[in-house]
Amino acid sequence: MTSNISLLIKKYSVPALFLLLAIGMFYINKKTPQDTTFIIATIMMLLAGVLTLLYSSGRISSKLLTILG
């Protein structure tokens, strides 16, 4: 049982970190308006989180991830 939990933590910790960071960046953008570069970085961080989450769950292949990333 603990090996399954540790495997899930290993698989999903980086995508979760990317998504939490992107959500925090969206929150910062709402509180204090930022420039376009910050907004683009926020969108890219969100996209990276979604792509790594899909790859970690096995929904997209590594070839598709290479093409999209």
N, C-alpha and C positions, 0 to 999 in steps of 0.2 A: 504494500500500500504506500509506504513512504517513497519507494522508488518511482511510483507513478506521479506522486505529487512533485518530487524533485524534477522529474522529466518535464512536467507541465510548466514549472517555474523556469526551467532552462529554455524551453521553447518559446514562451510567451513574455518573458521579462523585457526583452529589447523592444518588441512591438508595443507593449504597454507603456514603456518609457517614452517612446516616440509619440504615441498618441496623447499621453498626459502632458508632455511638453508642448505639443501643438495646441491642446486645449488651454493650457496656461498662457500661451502666446496670444490666442484669440481673446482671452480675458484681459490681458494687458492692452491689447489693441482697442478693446471697448472702453476701458477706463481712461486711457490717455491715447488720443489719436496718434498713430505712427505714420511714417512715410511708406512709400510704395515698396521699398526694398524689404522692410520688415513684414509686410503683408505677403509678399512673394515667398519669403523664407518660411512663414507660417504655413502657407499652402503646401510648400514642398515638404515640410516636416510632417504634415498630416498625410500627404500622399505616401511618404516613406513609411509611416506607421501602418497605413492600410495595406500597402504592398507586402511588407514584412509579415504582417498578420496573416494575410492570405497565403503567403509562401510557407509560413510555419505550420499552418493548418493543412497544407497539402492541396489547396484548391487551385494553385497555379504552378506551372512547372518552372524549373530553373531557367530554361531557355526563354520563356515568356517574361520572367522577371528581369533577365538580362536585357531584353529588348525594351521593356517599359522603363527600366531603371536607368 
